[in-house]
Each structure stands twice: as structure tokens, then as C-alpha cells.
Amino acid sequence: MNTPTRDRRALSLALLSLLQFLIAIDVTVVNVALPSIGARFGAGTASLSWVVTGYTLAGGGLLLLGGRLTDLFGRRRMFLLGAVLFGAASLAAGLAPNLETLIAARFAQGVGEALASPAAMSLIALLFPGPAERAKALGVWGAISASGLVVGVLLSGTIVQLLDWRWIFGVNVPIVTAVVALAPRLVRADGPRASGGRLDLPGAALLTGGPLALVHGALSGSVASLLVGAVLLAAFVAVEARTDHPLVPLSFFTHRARAVANAATIPLSAGLSAMFFLVTLYLQDVVGLGPFQAGLAYLPFCAVLLIAIHSASSLIGTLGMWRTALAGLLLTAAGLGWLARLPDEGGLWVDVLPGMLAVAAGMGLGLLALQNAALSDVTEADAGAASGVQRSVDQLGGSLGLAVLVGAAVGGGATQAVDFRAAFAWAAAAVLAAAAGVVLAAPRKRTPR
């Protein structure tokens, strides 16, 4: 196999990161547009919530299947298929004649992500096999992806104000078209694939249905839905233990570094999702900012996040993955703890921004270090599976955590700020528990430089 040149690897990384940028944008781009969508289709809050959660739950629930497909049928092939599906679903969402079609298109966008994202991540892991260079490459990928979350908030307010909410999906189409056209020239072709191997479709269905039921139960207060979700996830574990071709062998989690990294990612992703959702509401409903102003308030957050991600690779080389991850977890917990003291009548600069910046620094360090650890010792045979597990944990952890914390935030306190304080306190406690778990369970061996 010919080794790609340095310039070609850089261009490949840029292309892979560009699609991930669009995928990240679509996590947050609908938030500001939801009132306009609701007015257009006459939909209430409960129905509109699926426009947000349908995307992340479909993506997160099917990412393991996407990782398996990547290993079986080829990384470039699955990246291209996922990109085409994501672009087509974006077009369908922008043209949706009713809410049902829009929600279906959002689920289809999630399926596109489930194919493209693990393929891209495993391509990066194999293009940059050394721990130091991989950390730098994942830093670029993570920085661009994280920027997409904030750009989504800004883009949504701008487009809704100047154009129409449909364009928040329409802008994806020409960019995805360019990615699909350039990928065959920049991304190396797939080599021969191993023969045999089947798809664990029951496992994929259970892993998607379980979180869907849990989210519905958490948001609606339905005990029956929560029980159904728990049963489906238990069934998923049982299926994976017995099938000859699981989405990911349970023995995969006996690799200590991967298991610890994926477990710690769950509360970290939940904290980030809760911060985006609740702080956006607090800035508009309590501080009194407009949608576009609330989006602008995230610019300092984005700047600190990018600085932290840029610094993470150097810190990983100096401190090791686990000390860097621990620093990120503690910073995030401190930021969430600051937000847990939000006053009933607060302001941006003193009450909100310090907590946001601490979370940004913690996320930039913590998520990158944990992401790097989750790809420890990957090979051609399991790079896709490892990438799929990490992305699935990130997505589902954020979705489920957000549902639980939002459920806590509408628990009927005396004021909205009281409910928000409770949600942020729980989020901070969960991240601190993850930090304690890293201290106790993380491998002691430092990452080679």
C-alpha cells in the first residue's frame, strides 16, 4: 500500500472534517428556528422536540452499525454513501411540506451521519497512526466539529431573520455535493475486504429503539417508556453476547483504555448538551437577549473551545491522555458548578460567561483526550468499530443526558432559574463522578510520545 504524502493527508483531513462540520452544525442549527417551524406547521413543543432529538438519536443509535459497515464494506465507500444520504435528507428537510416529512428527513440525516462519521474517524486514525500525529489530526477534526455546534446557533438566527428557516437545511446541499465530488480524488480507495461477516440488524434496532424509549420517558415522565427502554437495552446486551457477528463484540470493552474513555465520555457529552440547551433558554428568557444576540454570546465560548482543542495535543504529549482527560473533566465540572448558581435575574458577563468558558476549556481538553484514548491500539480490522463506539457513546450520551437534565429542569420549581440550577448541579456531579472513575480505573501507562 502506498503511503499518502503529507500534503495529500492534510487535504484528506480537511475534506473529512468539512462533512463533520456540517453534521455538527445540524445538531444545533434547528434550535433558534423551532418557533418558525412550529408556526408554519401548527406544531406544539412536544412535536417539535423530535426535530431536534430525531437527528441525534438516529445517528447515535446507528453509529455502531455504521462502524461495522465501514469495516465490512470499506471506509471511503461508506463515507461517500453517508454523505450522499445526508445531503439528500437535507434537501428533503428544506422542502418538507409538513412536520412529519421534516421529522422523517431529520432521522434520515442521522442515518447519513451514522455511515459517514465513523468512516471519517477511522480514516483519520489510519492516516495518522502515531499517537502524537493522531492527536493533532483529531484535534483539527474535533475543532472543526466543535465549531459547527456554535456556528449552528449563529447560522440559525441569521438565516431565520434574513431568509427563511428552510435554508438552514438547504445550505448543506452544495457543500455536500462538493465533498462527494472531491472525495474520490483525495481519500484513498478501499483495499480488499475480508470475506464473510454479517450485519447484526437486531442489535442495531435494539440500540436505536432503547434510547428512543428512554428519551420519550424522560421528557414525558412516562415510567412505562423508561421500563421499555431499559428492557430493550438489556436485550441489546444479550443479543450482542450471543450473536456470531455482533455490532461490537462485548470483549471489545475488555480493553481497559477504551472502556474507561467511552464511559467517561457519556457525562461529559451530557454536560455539553445541557449547557447549550439550558443556557440558550436562560439567555433569552431570563437575561432578555434576542435569538441572534444569544447566538453571539457563544462566540467567546467558541474561541476558548478552539484554543483548548489546539492545546490538547501538546498536553497529551506532555501529560499523557489520562491526566489531560482528568484536567478536562475537572474544568467542565467547575463550569457546570458555576452555572448551578444562576440567579433568578442574572446577567451574561458575571453569571453565565465564566461558567461557559470553563466548560469550553474542559470540553476541548477532555473530549479530545478521551476520543484519542477510545482509539487506542486500533487496527485495520476494528478501526471502524472503535470509531463507531466512541461516536455512538458521544451522541447517545448527549441525547439521553439532555433528556434527563431537561426533565429535571422542568420539574416545577419556583422559578425557571431554580430548575436550571438543579439540572446544572446534577450535570456537575455526574462529570465529577467520571473524573473519579478516570483516577481509579484508567490505565497507569502513559501514552508514548
N, C-alpha and C positions, 0 to 999 in steps of 0.2 A: 504494500500500500504506500503510495506516495505521500510524504509529509507535506501538508499545506504550508505555503510561505507565510511569513509573518504578516505581510500586507493582506493576503487573502484571508487569513484567520481574523484579522481586525474587521475586514469588510463583512465577513460571515457573522461575526458577533454583532455588528451594527444592524444587520438585517434581521437577525433573530430577535434582537432587543426591540426593534421597531414594532413588530407584531405584538410583543408582550406589552409594549407601551399602550397600544390600542386596547388590548384586553384589560389592562389595569384602568384605563380611562372609563371603560364601560361598567366598572364596579360602582363608580361614584357619579357618573355623568347624569343619571336619571334623577338624583335627589332633588335638585332645585326645580326640575321640570315636572315633578309629580303633580303639583296643583293644576298646571295647564293640561296635563294628560287627563286628570280627573274631570276637569271642566269639559273637555272635548268629548269624553265618553260617558259622562254622568256617573262616574265610579266613586265609591267611598274609600276610606282609608284602608280597610281590611283588604279590599280587592286590589288596590294599588300596591300594597306591600309585596305582592307576588311579582310585580315588575322588577323589584329590587332583588328579592330572595331567590326567584326562579333562576336567575342567571348564575349566582354563586353556588346554589345548591346543585344544579345540574352539572356545573363544571367540577365542583369538588367531589360529588358522588361518582362521577365517571372518570376521574383522573387516573385511578388505578387501572381501569380498563384501557385508557389511553396509553399508559405506560407499558402495559402488556402488548397492546397492538404495535407500539413502537419497537419493542424487542423482536416481535414476530415478523413484522412486515417491512420494517425499515424506518429510520428516523426522518430522512428527507421526505419520504413518501407520506408519512403521517403528518409531518409539518405542513406540507402543501395541502393535503386533504382538509386538515383543520382550518387552515387559513381560508380556503375556498368556502367552507361551510360557515365560518364566522362572517365573511363578507356577504354571502347570500342572505344569512339571517339578519344582518344589519340592514340590508336593503328592505327585507320583508318588514322589519320593525318600523322603519321610516315610512313605509307605505300602508301600514296596518289600518284597515277600515274599522276595527272595533278592538275593545280591550282584550278579548280572548285571543285574537290573532297576535296582538302585541306580546302577550304573555308567552304564547307558544314560540314566537320568534326569539324572545329572551332565553327560553330554555334551549332553543337551537344554538344560540350564541354560546351558551355554556358548554354544549356538546363540542362545538368547534374549539373552544378553549381546551377542553379535556383531551383533544387529539394533538393540538399544536404545542401546548405549553410543556408537557413532559418531553416531547420530541426535541424542542428547542433546548431545554435544560440539559438533556442527556448529550446533545450535540456539543454544547459548550463544555461539559465535563470531559468529553473525549478529545475535543480540540485542544484543551488546556489541561493535560494530565497531571502536571506538577502541582502540589498544594499551594505554593505561593502564586504561580501564574493563574491557577484556577480561581483563587480568592480574588485576584484582580479582575478577572473576566466576569465572575459572578457579581463583583462589586459594580461593574458597569451595567450589567443586566439588571441588578437589583435597583440601582439608582434610577435608571430609565423607567423601570416598572413602578417604583415608588412615586416618581414624579407624575406618572399617569394618574395616580389616585388624586393628587391635588389639582392637576390640570383638568381632570374631570369636573371638579367642583367649579372652577373658574369658567371652563368652557360652557358648562350648562347654563350658568347665569347669563353669560354673554349671548349665547345663541338664542335662548328663550326671549331675552329682552329685544334683540335686534332682528331676529329672523322668526323661526317657528320651532317648536320642540322637536318636530320630525327630523330636523337637520342634525340633532345630536347623534343620530344613528347614521344619517346619510353621509357624513364626513368620513366615515370608515371606508366606504366603498372604493374611492380612487386610491387610497393608501394601500389597502389590502391588494388591489389589483397590481400595484407596483411591486409589492412584496412577492406575489406569486410569479410575476414575470422575471424577477431578478434571482429568485432562489435557485433555479437550476444552474445558473452560471456561477453562483458564489458558494453554495453549500455542496459539499462533496456527495457524490452519488452513493447510494446504499450498496454495500457489499453483499455477497451471498448470504442468505438467511438460513438458519438451521431448519431442517425439515421437521415435520411433526408439530405437536403442540396445538392445544385447542383453547378456545376462549371460555372463561368462566362467566357466562352470562347470568346465571342465578346469583352469583356473588355480586356482580355489578348492580343487578336490580335491587338486591337487599341493601347494599351500601348507599344507593340513592334513595330508596324508599324509607329507610330508617331515619336518616336526618330530616327528611321532609316531614315525617310524622312528629318528630321531636320539636322542630321549629313551629309547626302548627300548634302543638300542645303548649309550648312555652308562650306563644303570642296570644293564644285564645284562652289559656287556663284550663284546657281540656286534659283531665287526668287520663282519659281513655287513649287519647292520641299519644301521650307520653309513654304509656304502657306499650302501645303498639310499636312505637319507635324503638323502645328498649328490646322488645322481643325480636324485631327484625334485625337489629344489630347483633343480638346474641346468635340468631340464626346465621348471620353472615360469618361469624367466627366458626360456628360448627361446620358450615359448608366449606370454608377455607381449609379446615383441618382434615376434611375427608376427600376432597376432590383431587384428582390426579394433576390437574392443571389450574391451580388457584391464581387469582389475580396477583397475589403476592404470597409466597409460602410463609407460614407463620414462623418458620425457622429464620426468616429474614430478620425478625426482630430480636433474635438472639445475639446479633451484632450489637454490642453494648453502645458504641458511639451513636449508631443510627437510632436505636431505641430511645436513648436519652434525648437526643436532638429533636426527634419528632414529638415526643411527649411535651417537652418544654415549649415547642412552637405553638401549641394549642392555646394556652392562656395569653401568650404574647400577641397572637393574631386576634384573639377575642378583645384584648385591651385596645388594640389599634382600631378595630371596627367600632367598638363602643365609643371611643373618643371622637371619631369622625361623625357618627350619627348624633350623639348627645350634645357635643359642643356646637355643632351646626344649629341645632334647635335652640340651645341656650343663647347663642349669639343673636338669633333672630327674635325669639320670644321674650327673653329677659333683658338682654343688653339693648335690643331695639335696632339692630343692624338690618339693612335690606339684604336680599339674596346675593346681589353682586358684591356688596361690602363684606358679607360673611365669607364669600369666596376669597376676596383679597386678604382677609385676616389669616388665611392659611399660607401666605407667601413666606413669612418668617419660619413657619413650620417646615415648609419645603426646603428652604435654604439650609437649615440645621440638619435635616434628614440627609441631604446630599453631601454635606460636609462629613457627617458621621459615616456614611457608606464609603466615601472616598478614603476616610482614615481607617476603616475597619481592616482592610487587607494588611496595612502596615502593623496594626495592633495584633492581628492574628500571627504575623510573622515574629513579633516580639514577645507577646504574652502567651501565645497558643490559642487554640479555638475556644477552650472551655473558660479560661479567665476572661477572654473578650466577651463570650456569651454571658457570663455572670455579670460583668460590668453593664452590659446592655439591659439585662433583666432588672438590675437594681435601679438604674436610671429610669426605666419605664415605670417601675413601681412607685418611685418618688414622684414622677409626674402625675400619675393617676391619683396618688395620695393628695397632691396639691389640689387637683380638680375635685376631690372628695370634700373639700371645704368651700365649694362655691356658695356665695351668699345669695340671699333671696333677690337682692338688687345689686348685681355686680357689674364690673366693667371689664373691658378686654385686656388692658395693659397690666393690671395688677392681679386680677382674679383668674384670668383664663390663660394668657400667653405664657407665663412661666411654666405652668403645667404642660402646655402643648409642646414647648421647646424641649423639656426634659423627656417627654415621650418620644419626640422626634429623634433625639440623640440616642436614646435607648433602643429604639426600633432599628435605627441604622446599624448599630453595632451588633445587637442581639440577633436579629433575623438573619443577617449575613453570616455570622459565625455559626449559627445553628444550621443554616442551609448548607454551609460548607461541611459541617460535621455529618449531616444527613447523607452526604455523598461520599463518605469515607469508603475507600477500597472498592469503588465500583469498577466493573469490567464491561466488556462488550456485551456479555450475557445478561447483566442485570442493571445497566445504567438507566434504562427506561423505567424499570420497576422502582428503583430508588428515587428517581425524579418524580414519578407519579405519586409515590407515597408522600414525599415531602410537600408537593403542591397540594395534594388532597388534604393532608393534615392542616396546612395553612388555610385553605379555602373553607373546609368544613368547621375547623376550629373557630374561624372568624364568624361564620354564619350562625353556628349553634351558640357561641358565646354572646353574640349580639342579641339573639333572640332571648336568651336567659336574662341578660343585663337590661334589655329594653323592657322585658316583663317586670323586672324589679323597679324600673324607672317609672312605671305607670301603676305602681302599687297602691295609689290612693293616699299619698302623704299630704300634709297640709298645703304645701306649695310645690310647684314643679321643681324648684331647686332642691327641696328636701329629697324628692325621689331621685334626682340626678346624683346627689351626694351619696345615696345608698348604693347606686349602681357603680359609681367610681370606686367606692370603698371595697366592694366585692371584687372588682376587677384588680385593684391593687393587691388585695390579699391573695388572689389566685396567682399573680405574677411572682409575688414573694415566695409562694409555695413552690413554684417552678424553680426559682433561684436556689432554694434549699435542696430541691431534688438534684440540681446540677452539682452542687457541692458534695452531696452524699454519693451520687451514683455515677458521675461522669468518670470516664477512664482517666487515670492519672498520667498516662504517657502524653507528652507534649507533641504537637504537630511538627514533623520535620520541616526544617527551613529550606 
